[in-house]
Amino acid sequence: MRKKVDCRDYPSEMNCTLVITGEEEEVVRAATEHAVSVHGHQDSPELREQIRASLKDEVPQHA
């Protein structure tokens, strides 16, 4: 199942609205890069585990 992470679940001064969806490893990698480059976090195993723990299953949208 595809996973997602949504910055809106973690309010910040930037009011970031980015949502990242994809396979689990893709989302963890992209979310880590985003957290470092945009939010100023340090890339670390702990950050990656926090992101992995916060992933949610993507619910498919049917038209």
Stockholm file with secondary structure:
# STOCKHOLM 1.0

chainA/1-63         MRKKVDCRDYPSEMNCTLVITGEEEEVVRAATEHAVSVHGHQDSPELREQIRASLKDEVPQHA
#=GR chainA/1-63 SS CCEEEEGGGSCCTTCCCCEEEESHHHHHHHHHHHHHHTTCCCCCHHHHHHHHHHCEECCCCCC
#=GC SS_cons        CCEEEEGGGSCCTTCCCCEEEESHHHHHHHHHHHHHHTTCCCCCHHHHHHHHHHCEECCCCCC
//
